[in-house]
Amino acid sequence: MATRVFQKAIKKAFVSVRNEVAKINVFVQEHVTGMNIIQAFGREEAESGKFDVLNEAHRAANIRSIWAFSIFFPIVEMLSATSVVLCFFGWV
């Protein structure tokens, strides 16, 4: 049960991370190839702000995936430790 909930949460988080990485890659590729135009129109600060927004969205997506792992693995460890203790004392 816990694994299924984790699977759904982490899949959603990883899809979000991949989408944000794709957006950053597109932004960087477009801006590296168009650097002359950006500089010609003095748009460095504005474009830097746009990158900051993309970077923040990527960071938030990564934190959501880390959050899912930080909940799931302690639960698994507790269940494993409990089953070892129960087997050790012969209660199972």
Biopython code that builds the backbone (N, CA, C, O; Angstrom):
import numpy as np
from Bio.PDB.StructureBuilder import StructureBuilder

atoms = [
    (1, "MET", "N", (0.824, -1.192, 0.000)),
    (1, "MET", "CA", (0.000, 0.000, 0.000)),
    (1, "MET", "C", (0.871, 1.260, 0.000)),
    (1, "MET", "O", (0.681, 2.159, -0.819)),
    (2, "ALA", "N", (1.814, 1.309, 0.918)),
    (2, "ALA", "CA", (2.680, 2.496, 0.995)),
    (2, "ALA", "C", (3.505, 2.638, -0.280)),
    (2, "ALA", "O", (3.762, 3.751, -0.739)),
    (3, "THR", "N", (3.910, 1.523, -0.840)),
    (3, "THR", "CA", (4.707, 1.568, -2.063)),
    (3, "THR", "C", (3.898, 2.136, -3.221)),
    (3, "THR", "O", (4.430, 2.896, -4.030)),
    (4, "ARG", "N", (2.647, 1.785, -3.310)),
    (4, "ARG", "CA", (1.789, 2.284, -4.396)),
    (4, "ARG", "C", (1.580, 3.795, -4.265)),
    (4, "ARG", "O", (1.621, 4.519, -5.260)),
    (5, "VAL", "N", (1.359, 4.263, -3.043)),
    (5, "VAL", "CA", (1.195, 5.704, -2.814)),
    (5, "VAL", "C", (2.491, 6.425, -3.176)),
    (5, "VAL", "O", (2.470, 7.466, -3.833)),
    (6, "PHE", "N", (3.616, 5.863, -2.742)),
    (6, "PHE", "CA", (4.915, 6.450, -3.062)),
    (6, "PHE", "C", (5.142, 6.478, -4.563)),
    (6, "PHE", "O", (5.624, 7.474, -5.102)),
    (7, "GLN", "N", (4.796, 5.387, -5.241)),
    (7, "GLN", "CA", (5.002, 5.298, -6.679)),
    (7, "GLN", "C", (4.259, 6.414, -7.411)),
    (7, "GLN", "O", (4.809, 7.038, -8.317)),
    (8, "LYS", "N", (3.042, 6.659, -7.029)),
    (8, "LYS", "CA", (2.251, 7.708, -7.680)),
    (8, "LYS", "C", (2.832, 9.091, -7.383)),
    (8, "LYS", "O", (2.931, 9.936, -8.273)),
    (9, "ALA", "N", (3.210, 9.309, -6.135)),
    (9, "ALA", "CA", (3.750, 10.621, -5.753)),
    (9, "ALA", "C", (5.086, 10.887, -6.437)),
    (9, "ALA", "O", (5.318, 11.987, -6.937)),
    (10, "ILE", "N", (5.955, 9.897, -6.461)),
    (10, "ILE", "CA", (7.284, 10.114, -7.024)),
    (10, "ILE", "C", (7.224, 10.207, -8.546)),
    (10, "ILE", "O", (8.018, 10.929, -9.148)),
    (11, "LYS", "N", (6.304, 9.494, -9.169)),
    (11, "LYS", "CA", (6.163, 9.598, -10.620)),
    (11, "LYS", "C", (5.745, 11.017, -11.007)),
    (11, "LYS", "O", (6.289, 11.600, -11.944)),
    (12, "LYS", "N", (4.781, 11.558, -10.278)),
    (12, "LYS", "CA", (4.334, 12.922, -10.537)),
    (12, "LYS", "C", (5.471, 13.917, -10.305)),
    (12, "LYS", "O", (5.645, 14.859, -11.078)),
    (13, "ALA", "N", (6.238, 13.704, -9.245)),
    (13, "ALA", "CA", (7.348, 14.605, -8.931)),
    (13, "ALA", "C", (8.439, 14.524, -9.996)),
    (13, "ALA", "O", (8.969, 15.555, -10.411)),
    (14, "PHE", "N", (8.778, 13.328, -10.440)),
    (14, "PHE", "CA", (9.827, 13.178, -11.439)),
    (14, "PHE", "C", (9.412, 13.730, -12.797)),
    (14, "PHE", "O", (10.240, 14.295, -13.512)),
    (15, "VAL", "N", (8.149, 13.574, -13.160)),
    (15, "VAL", "CA", (7.659, 14.166, -14.409)),
    (15, "VAL", "C", (7.788, 15.688, -14.326)),
    (15, "VAL", "O", (8.185, 16.338, -15.292)),
    (16, "SER", "N", (7.454, 16.238, -13.182)),
    (16, "SER", "CA", (7.577, 17.681, -12.982)),
    (16, "SER", "C", (9.036, 18.130, -13.092)),
    (16, "SER", "O", (9.325, 19.148, -13.719)),
    (17, "VAL", "N", (9.951, 17.376, -12.486)),
    (17, "VAL", "CA", (11.379, 17.715, -12.563)),
    (17, "VAL", "C", (11.858, 17.664, -14.009)),
    (17, "VAL", "O", (12.558, 18.567, -14.467)),
    (18, "ARG", "N", (11.483, 16.613, -14.724)),
    (18, "ARG", "CA", (11.900, 16.495, -16.132)),
    (18, "ARG", "C", (11.359, 17.643, -16.979)),
    (18, "ARG", "O", (12.068, 18.170, -17.837)),
    (19, "ASN", "N", (10.111, 18.031, -16.742)),
    (19, "ASN", "CA", (9.531, 19.152, -17.491)),
    (19, "ASN", "C", (10.267, 20.451, -17.204)),
    (19, "ASN", "O", (10.515, 21.241, -18.116)),
    (20, "GLU", "N", (10.617, 20.675, -15.953)),
    (20, "GLU", "CA", (11.332, 21.899, -15.596)),
    (20, "GLU", "C", (12.745, 21.904, -16.181)),
    (20, "GLU", "O", (13.226, 22.945, -16.626)),
    (21, "VAL", "N", (13.404, 20.758, -16.181)),
    (21, "VAL", "CA", (14.739, 20.669, -16.797)),
    (21, "VAL", "C", (14.642, 20.951, -18.289)),
    (21, "VAL", "O", (15.499, 21.633, -18.852)),
    (22, "ALA", "N", (13.600, 20.429, -18.932)),
    (22, "ALA", "CA", (13.409, 20.675, -20.362)),
    (22, "ALA", "C", (13.221, 22.166, -20.634)),
    (22, "ALA", "O", (13.775, 22.701, -21.595)),
    (23, "LYS", "N", (12.436, 22.836, -19.785)),
    (23, "LYS", "CA", (12.229, 24.275, -19.955)),
    (23, "LYS", "C", (13.540, 25.047, -19.803)),
    (23, "LYS", "O", (13.816, 25.977, -20.562)),
    (24, "ILE", "N", (14.341, 24.652, -18.816)),
    (24, "ILE", "CA", (15.631, 25.315, -18.612)),
    (24, "ILE", "C", (16.548, 25.070, -19.804)),
    (24, "ILE", "O", (17.218, 25.992, -20.269)),
    (25, "ASN", "N", (16.583, 23.838, -20.302)),
    (25, "ASN", "CA", (17.429, 23.529, -21.459)),
    (25, "ASN", "C", (17.037, 24.343, -22.689)),
    (25, "ASN", "O", (17.901, 24.856, -23.401)),
    (26, "VAL", "N", (15.746, 24.457, -22.933)),
    (26, "VAL", "CA", (15.270, 25.252, -24.066)),
    (26, "VAL", "C", (15.672, 26.707, -23.890)),
    (26, "VAL", "O", (16.162, 27.336, -24.828)),
    (27, "PHE", "N", (15.469, 27.245, -22.693)),
    (27, "PHE", "CA", (15.794, 28.634, -22.409)),
    (27, "PHE", "C", (17.288, 28.892, -22.646)),
    (27, "PHE", "O", (17.659, 29.855, -23.318)),
    (28, "VAL", "N", (18.125, 28.037, -22.097)),
    (28, "VAL", "CA", (19.574, 28.233, -22.229)),
    (28, "VAL", "C", (20.000, 28.119, -23.686)),
    (28, "VAL", "O", (20.785, 28.939, -24.162)),
    (29, "GLN", "N", (19.502, 27.126, -24.397)),
    (29, "GLN", "CA", (19.881, 26.943, -25.796)),
    (29, "GLN", "C", (19.476, 28.150, -26.633)),
    (29, "GLN", "O", (20.262, 28.638, -27.445)),
    (30, "GLU", "N", (18.259, 28.626, -26.438)),
    (30, "GLU", "CA", (17.789, 29.780, -27.203)),
    (30, "GLU", "C", (18.589, 31.036, -26.877)),
    (30, "GLU", "O", (18.875, 31.843, -27.761)),
    (31, "HIS", "N", (18.944, 31.195, -25.624)),
    (31, "HIS", "CA", (19.627, 32.419, -25.217)),
    (31, "HIS", "C", (21.118, 32.392, -25.522)),
    (31, "HIS", "O", (21.732, 33.442, -25.713)),
    (32, "VAL", "N", (21.694, 31.222, -25.569)),
    (32, "VAL", "CA", (23.109, 31.146, -25.970)),
    (32, "VAL", "C", (23.229, 31.447, -27.458)),
    (32, "VAL", "O", (24.123, 32.186, -27.871)),
    (33, "THR", "N", (22.340, 30.884, -28.263)),
    (33, "THR", "CA", (22.420, 31.136, -29.701)),
    (33, "THR", "C", (21.992, 32.565, -30.052)),
    (33, "THR", "O", (22.432, 33.110, -31.065)),
    (34, "GLY", "N", (21.142, 33.168, -29.224)),
    (34, "GLY", "CA", (20.682, 34.513, -29.514)),
    (34, "GLY", "C", (21.329, 35.565, -28.629)),
    (34, "GLY", "O", (20.764, 36.641, -28.430)),
    (35, "MET", "N", (22.500, 35.268, -28.100)),
    (35, "MET", "CA", (23.159, 36.186, -27.175)),
    (35, "MET", "C", (23.407, 37.560, -27.792)),
    (35, "MET", "O", (23.254, 38.576, -27.114)),
    (36, "ASN", "N", (23.786, 37.603, -29.067)),
    (36, "ASN", "CA", (24.039, 38.896, -29.718)),
    (36, "ASN", "C", (22.805, 39.781, -29.729)),
    (36, "ASN", "O", (22.897, 40.988, -29.507)),
    (37, "ILE", "N", (21.659, 39.184, -29.987)),
    (37, "ILE", "CA", (20.409, 39.950, -30.038)),
    (37, "ILE", "C", (20.032, 40.440, -28.644)),
    (37, "ILE", "O", (19.613, 41.585, -28.475)),
    (38, "ILE", "N", (20.182, 39.573, -27.651)),
    (38, "ILE", "CA", (19.866, 39.962, -26.268)),
    (38, "ILE", "C", (20.737, 41.135, -25.840)),
    (38, "ILE", "O", (20.255, 42.087, -25.227)),
    (39, "GLN", "N", (22.015, 41.057, -26.165)),
    (39, "GLN", "CA", (22.928, 42.136, -25.791)),
    (39, "GLN", "C", (22.653, 43.405, -26.592)),
    (39, "GLN", "O", (22.763, 44.511, -26.062)),
    (40, "ALA", "N", (22.295, 43.251, -27.865)),
    (40, "ALA", "CA", (22.030, 44.414, -28.709)),
    (40, "ALA", "C", (20.841, 45.237, -28.185)),
    (40, "ALA", "O", (20.828, 46.463, -28.296)),
    (41, "PHE", "N", (19.849, 44.548, -27.616)),
    (41, "PHE", "CA", (18.677, 45.246, -27.108)),
    (41, "PHE", "C", (18.753, 45.500, -25.600)),
    (41, "PHE", "O", (17.795, 46.000, -25.010)),
    (42, "GLY", "N", (19.874, 45.163, -24.977)),
    (42, "GLY", "CA", (20.055, 45.424, -23.550)),
    (42, "GLY", "C", (19.081, 44.674, -22.661)),
    (42, "GLY", "O", (18.586, 45.226, -21.678)),
    (43, "ARG", "N", (18.799, 43.418, -22.997)),
    (43, "ARG", "CA", (17.803, 42.614, -22.278)),
    (43, "ARG", "C", (18.424, 41.636, -21.282)),
    (43, "ARG", "O", (17.753, 40.702, -20.843)),
    (44, "GLU", "N", (19.677, 41.831, -20.923)),
    (44, "GLU", "CA", (20.358, 40.880, -20.054)),
    (44, "GLU", "C", (19.645, 40.719, -18.706)),
    (44, "GLU", "O", (19.423, 39.597, -18.249)),
    (45, "GLU", "N", (19.294, 41.823, -18.083)),
    (45, "GLU", "CA", (18.652, 41.772, -16.757)),
    (45, "GLU", "C", (17.273, 41.116, -16.831)),
    (45, "GLU", "O", (16.924, 40.291, -15.986)),
    (46, "ALA", "N", (16.500, 41.485, -17.837)),
    (46, "ALA", "CA", (15.154, 40.914, -17.981)),
    (46, "ALA", "C", (15.224, 39.412, -18.216)),
    (46, "ALA", "O", (14.453, 38.648, -17.635)),
    (47, "GLU", "N", (16.150, 38.992, -19.069)),
    (47, "GLU", "CA", (16.278, 37.563, -19.360)),
    (47, "GLU", "C", (16.837, 36.802, -18.163)),
    (47, "GLU", "O", (16.501, 35.638, -17.946)),
    (48, "SER", "N", (17.686, 37.464, -17.392)),
    (48, "SER", "CA", (18.193, 36.845, -16.171)),
    (48, "SER", "C", (17.047, 36.604, -15.192)),
    (48, "SER", "O", (17.012, 35.576, -14.516)),
    (49, "GLY", "N", (16.126, 37.534, -15.116)),
    (49, "GLY", "CA", (14.951, 37.365, -14.263)),
    (49, "GLY", "C", (14.085, 36.205, -14.700)),
    (49, "GLY", "O", (13.564, 35.464, -13.867)),
    (50, "LYS", "N", (13.926, 36.044, -16.007)),
    (50, "LYS", "CA", (13.158, 34.907, -16.529)),
    (50, "LYS", "C", (13.829, 33.584, -16.161)),
    (50, "LYS", "O", (13.162, 32.612, -15.806)),
    (51, "PHE", "N", (15.165, 33.566, -16.252)),
    (51, "PHE", "CA", (15.882, 32.351, -15.881)),
    (51, "PHE", "C", (15.722, 32.058, -14.392)),
    (51, "PHE", "O", (15.603, 30.898, -13.997)),
    (52, "ASP", "N", (15.718, 33.095, -13.573)),
    (52, "ASP", "CA", (15.531, 32.900, -12.134)),
    (52, "ASP", "C", (14.183, 32.247, -11.841)),
    (52, "ASP", "O", (14.083, 31.388, -10.964)),
    (53, "VAL", "N", (13.149, 32.652, -12.574)),
    (53, "VAL", "CA", (11.820, 32.057, -12.390)),
    (53, "VAL", "C", (11.848, 30.575, -12.773)),
    (53, "VAL", "O", (11.316, 29.736, -12.046)),
    (54, "LEU", "N", (12.461, 30.255, -13.901)),
    (54, "LEU", "CA", (12.576, 28.852, -14.319)),
    (54, "LEU", "C", (13.385, 28.038, -13.312)),
    (54, "LEU", "O", (13.029, 26.906, -12.984)),
    (55, "ASN", "N", (14.456, 28.617, -12.838)),
    (55, "ASN", "CA", (15.315, 27.923, -11.885)),
    (55, "ASN", "C", (14.578, 27.660, -10.571)),
    (55, "ASN", "O", (14.751, 26.603, -9.965)),
    (56, "GLU", "N", (13.769, 28.605, -10.136)),
    (56, "GLU", "CA", (12.988, 28.425, -8.907)),
    (56, "GLU", "C", (11.958, 27.316, -9.073)),
    (56, "GLU", "O", (11.744, 26.528, -8.152)),
    (57, "ALA", "N", (11.319, 27.247, -10.234)),
    (57, "ALA", "CA", (10.349, 26.174, -10.492)),
    (57, "ALA", "C", (11.044, 24.814, -10.483)),
    (57, "ALA", "O", (10.490, 23.838, -9.977)),
    (58, "HIS", "N", (12.246, 24.747, -11.037)),
    (58, "HIS", "CA", (13.020, 23.505, -11.033)),
    (58, "HIS", "C", (13.397, 23.110, -9.612)),
    (58, "HIS", "O", (13.305, 21.939, -9.244)),
    (59, "ARG", "N", (13.819, 24.080, -8.816)),
    (59, "ARG", "CA", (14.181, 23.802, -7.424)),
    (59, "ARG", "C", (12.974, 23.276, -6.646)),
    (59, "ARG", "O", (13.100, 22.322, -5.879)),
    (60, "ALA", "N", (11.816, 23.888, -6.839)),
    (60, "ALA", "CA", (10.600, 23.452, -6.143)),
    (60, "ALA", "C", (10.217, 22.028, -6.545)),
    (60, "ALA", "O", (9.796, 21.239, -5.700)),
    (61, "ALA", "N", (10.361, 21.698, -7.821)),
    (61, "ALA", "CA", (10.057, 20.335, -8.278)),
    (61, "ALA", "C", (11.014, 19.332, -7.653)),
    (61, "ALA", "O", (10.598, 18.244, -7.257)),
    (62, "ASN", "N", (12.286, 19.686, -7.561)),
    (62, "ASN", "CA", (13.260, 18.797, -6.920)),
    (62, "ASN", "C", (12.947, 18.610, -5.450)),
    (62, "ASN", "O", (13.067, 17.501, -4.930)),
    (63, "ILE", "N", (12.554, 19.657, -4.780)),
    (63, "ILE", "CA", (12.218, 19.548, -3.353)),
    (63, "ILE", "C", (11.018, 18.636, -3.157)),
    (63, "ILE", "O", (10.974, 17.877, -2.189)),
    (64, "ARG", "N", (10.036, 18.698, -4.065)),
    (64, "ARG", "CA", (8.873, 17.798, -3.961)),
    (64, "ARG", "C", (9.304, 16.334, -4.103)),
    (64, "ARG", "O", (8.787, 15.472, -3.393)),
    (65, "SER", "N", (10.233, 16.047, -5.001)),
    (65, "SER", "CA", (10.679, 14.661, -5.153)),
    (65, "SER", "C", (11.478, 14.211, -3.930)),
    (65, "SER", "O", (11.341, 13.069, -3.492)),
    (66, "ILE", "N", (12.296, 15.078, -3.386)),
    (66, "ILE", "CA", (13.055, 14.746, -2.178)),
    (66, "ILE", "C", (12.105, 14.538, -1.002)),
    (66, "ILE", "O", (12.324, 13.650, -0.178)),
    (67, "TRP", "N", (11.066, 15.341, -0.920)),
    (67, "TRP", "CA", (10.077, 15.219, 0.138)),
    (67, "TRP", "C", (9.416, 13.842, 0.094)),
    (67, "TRP", "O", (9.224, 13.218, 1.138)),
    (68, "ALA", "N", (9.069, 13.363, -1.093)),
    (68, "ALA", "CA", (8.450, 12.041, -1.219)),
    (68, "ALA", "C", (9.398, 10.950, -0.717)),
    (68, "ALA", "O", (8.979, 10.041, -0.001)),
    (69, "PHE", "N", (10.670, 11.041, -1.092)),
    (69, "PHE", "CA", (11.651, 10.063, -0.616)),
    (69, "PHE", "C", (11.829, 10.155, 0.892)),
    (69, "PHE", "O", (11.978, 9.129, 1.555)),
    (70, "SER", "N", (11.818, 11.358, 1.445)),
    (70, "SER", "CA", (12.057, 11.519, 2.879)),
    (70, "SER", "C", (10.902, 10.970, 3.710)),
    (70, "SER", "O", (11.087, 10.674, 4.890)),
    (71, "ILE", "N", (9.743, 10.832, 3.136)),
    (71, "ILE", "CA", (8.609, 10.230, 3.843)),
    (71, "ILE", "C", (8.612, 8.708, 3.662)),
    (71, "ILE", "O", (8.399, 7.966, 4.621)),
    (72, "PHE", "N", (8.850, 8.257, 2.452)),
    (72, "PHE", "CA", (8.717, 6.837, 2.139)),
    (72, "PHE", "C", (9.773, 5.981, 2.826)),
    (72, "PHE", "O", (9.429, 4.987, 3.466)),
    (73, "PHE", "N", (11.036, 6.334, 2.711)),
    (73, "PHE", "CA", (12.089, 5.462, 3.212)),
    (73, "PHE", "C", (12.091, 5.298, 4.731)),
    (73, "PHE", "O", (12.366, 4.195, 5.204)),
    (74, "PRO", "N", (11.800, 6.330, 5.519)),
    (74, "PRO", "CA", (11.676, 6.067, 6.958)),
    (74, "PRO", "C", (10.527, 5.107, 7.291)),
    (74, "PRO", "O", (10.640, 4.299, 8.213)),
    (75, "ILE", "N", (9.435, 5.195, 6.549)),
    (75, "ILE", "CA", (8.322, 4.260, 6.773)),
    (75, "ILE", "C", (8.766, 2.840, 6.478)),
    (75, "ILE", "O", (8.469, 1.925, 7.247)),
    (76, "VAL", "N", (9.472, 2.645, 5.377)),
    (76, "VAL", "CA", (9.961, 1.315, 5.017)),
    (76, "VAL", "C", (10.931, 0.798, 6.085)),
    (76, "VAL", "O", (10.868, -0.369, 6.472)),
    (77, "GLU", "N", (11.817, 1.661, 6.552)),
    (77, "GLU", "CA", (12.777, 1.251, 7.585)),
    (77, "GLU", "C", (12.071, 0.866, 8.879)),
    (77, "GLU", "O", (12.453, -0.111, 9.522)),
    (78, "MET", "N", (11.058, 1.614, 9.264)),
    (78, "MET", "CA", (10.311, 1.287, 10.488)),
    (78, "MET", "C", (9.597, -0.058, 10.346)),
    (78, "MET", "O", (9.606, -0.871, 11.271)),
    (79, "LEU", "N", (8.985, -0.285, 9.198)),
    (79, "LEU", "CA", (8.307, -1.565, 8.983)),
    (79, "LEU", "C", (9.302, -2.719, 8.972)),
    (79, "LEU", "O", (9.005, -3.791, 9.500)),
    (80, "SER", "N", (10.464, -2.522, 8.385)),
    (80, "SER", "CA", (11.490, -3.561, 8.358)),
    (80, "SER", "C", (12.002, -3.854, 9.767)),
    (80, "SER", "O", (12.147, -5.015, 10.149)),
    (81, "ALA", "N", (12.269, -2.818, 10.524)),
    (81, "ALA", "CA", (12.760, -3.010, 11.890)),
    (81, "ALA", "C", (11.712, -3.694, 12.753)),
    (81, "ALA", "O", (12.038, -4.559, 13.566)),
    (82, "THR", "N", (10.457, -3.308, 12.579)),
    (82, "THR", "CA", (9.380, -3.935, 13.345)),
    (82, "THR", "C", (9.264, -5.416, 13.004)),
    (82, "THR", "O", (9.091, -6.240, 13.902)),
    (83, "SER", "N", (9.356, -5.764, 11.742)),
    (83, "SER", "CA", (9.244, -7.171, 11.362)),
    (83, "SER", "C", (10.431, -7.980, 11.876)),
    (83, "SER", "O", (10.260, -9.141, 12.246)),
    (84, "VAL", "N", (11.624, -7.401, 11.907)),
    (84, "VAL", "CA", (12.790, -8.100, 12.442)),
    (84, "VAL", "C", (12.603, -8.355, 13.934)),
    (84, "VAL", "O", (12.894, -9.448, 14.418)),
    (85, "VAL", "N", (12.122, -7.358, 14.659)),
    (85, "VAL", "CA", (11.900, -7.517, 16.100)),
    (85, "VAL", "C", (10.837, -8.575, 16.354)),
    (85, "VAL", "O", (10.997, -9.429, 17.226)),
    (86, "LEU", "N", (9.768, -8.519, 15.602)),
    (86, "LEU", "CA", (8.696, -9.520, 15.786)),
    (86, "LEU", "C", (9.184, -10.931, 15.479)),
    (86, "LEU", "O", (8.831, -11.872, 16.190)),
    (87, "CYS", "N", (9.973, -11.090, 14.451)),
    (87, "CYS", "CA", (10.517, -12.411, 14.118)),
    (87, "CYS", "C", (11.531, -12.855, 15.169)),
    (87, "CYS", "O", (11.594, -14.038, 15.504)),
    (88, "PHE", "N", (12.306, -11.940, 15.682)),
    (88, "PHE", "CA", (13.321, -12.262, 16.685)),
    (88, "PHE", "C", (12.670, -12.815, 17.956)),
    (88, "PHE", "O", (13.166, -13.774, 18.548)),
    (89, "PHE", "N", (11.581, -12.216, 18.359)),
    (89, "PHE", "CA", (10.901, -12.666, 19.576)),
    (89, "PHE", "C", (9.870, -13.755, 19.293)),
    (89, "PHE", "O", (9.186, -14.209, 20.210)),
    (90, "GLY", "N", (9.751, -14.178, 18.042)),
    (90, "GLY", "CA", (8.864, -15.281, 17.694)),
    (90, "GLY", "C", (7.392, -14.941, 17.719)),
    (90, "GLY", "O", (6.546, -15.812, 17.921)),
    (91, "TRP", "N", (7.088, -13.673, 17.514)),
    (91, "TRP", "CA", (5.680, -13.258, 17.550)),
    (91, "TRP", "C", (5.005, -13.382, 16.194)),
    (91, "TRP", "O", (3.800, -13.159, 16.074)),
    (92, "VAL", "N", (5.766, -13.731, 15.187)),
    (92, "VAL", "CA", (5.150, -13.854, 13.864)),
    (92, "VAL", "C", (5.089, -15.308, 13.471)),
    (92, "VAL", "O", (4.605, -15.635, 12.388)),
]
sb = StructureBuilder()
sb.init_structure("model")
sb.init_model(0)
sb.init_chain("A")
sb.init_seg("    ")
for serial, (resi, resn, name, xyz) in enumerate(atoms, 1):
    if name == "N":
        sb.init_residue(resn, " ", resi, " ")
    sb.init_atom(name, np.array(xyz, "f"), 0.0, 1.0, " ", f" {name:<3s}", serial, name[0])
structure = sb.get_structure()
